[in-house]
Amino acid sequence: MANFYPRFLFGVLVCSAMANRACAQSAAKPGAPDASSSAQRGLSLAEEGRCREALPVLKKAAPQVSDKQLKLKAGLATVRCGQLLNQTDATVTALLWLNREFPAEPEVLYVSTHSFSDLATRAAIRLANTAPGSKQARELNAEALEMQGKWDEAAAEYSAILKQEPDASGIHYRIGRAILSKPPAPTTVEDARKEFEAELKIDPRNAGAEYILGELARQAQQWDSAIEHFSRASKLDANFADAFLGLGFALNAASRFAEAISPLETGVKLQPANPTGHYQLAIAYNRVGRKEEAKREAQLQKETAERIEQARQKAAGPPQ
């Protein structure tokens, strides 16, 4: 005991010199467990199924551990215990931290996939139980119907939302998309067009609605209308690659090659693996006399198309 006080006083003096309160606290508690031993204790508790005791320990210790493998194990155990105890905050915090610390770790990506899916499912169940007739519950149900390819049922659910909230944004857009996703009869492209136009009356900043109206006009070779809609979509969303490419395509089709270059250049920068963008840009360059740049884009079109075909063949596997 007599030897303790000199060590303690030395520790406090060092801390005072460093102006470090945390260091002083550490000197006053020479027997405090370090982060690694705390993490090991938390892991043991979790392995014994004692998550209620383990979770507070793991939450505190895991970020402080220096050993990478122990840090990973402690983080994964934090996620599992958080899920088991239905503690969303702890689970999400641990998942975000793990993805920052181990962005390429397969186990982290695997656990993240299942955990976020489980969290989404739980939230959907709570929504259905607490507010089954709400706009949000109906919209979630309609989205699920879309995923199943039940376009008429989805459209009916979206229409029910509009009866509740006639000015709800995004709903006419969803109905229009459902119409275009199913076989033509009994609804038509014109029905879809009306829905997208109705959406823009409610939300003039819906870039998706502008883009699809541009696509419908392009398919009908109505170039002026297509240019107008694609142009608005690209202005509403500066990262909307398809809108820039669509605008460039329509301008090329209208023989406005010089005007097509700028949106096509933006489109290929945003979407460099798209061979169609390079092809359209090669056309525009060639028609304004920029021959070398046209050759470069033509070569890029060829290379990107070959890569896509190689990927397709690889995914298909060897011939039977």
Secondary structure by P-SEA (a helix, b strand, c coil): ccaaaaaaaaaaaaaaaaccaaaaaaaaccccccaaaaaaaaaaaaaacaaaaaaaaaaacccccccaaaaaaaaaaaaaaaaaaccaaaaaaaaaaaaaaccccaaaaaaaaaaaaaaaaaaaaaaaacccccaaaaaaaaaaaaaacaaaaaaaaaaaaaaacccccaaaaaaaaaaaacccccccaaaaaaaaaaaaaacccaaaaaaaaaaaaaaacaaaaaaaaaaaaaaacccaaaaaaaaaaaaaaacccccaaaaaaaaaaaccccaaaaaaaaaaaaaacaaaaaaaaaaaaaaaaaaaaaaaaaaacccc
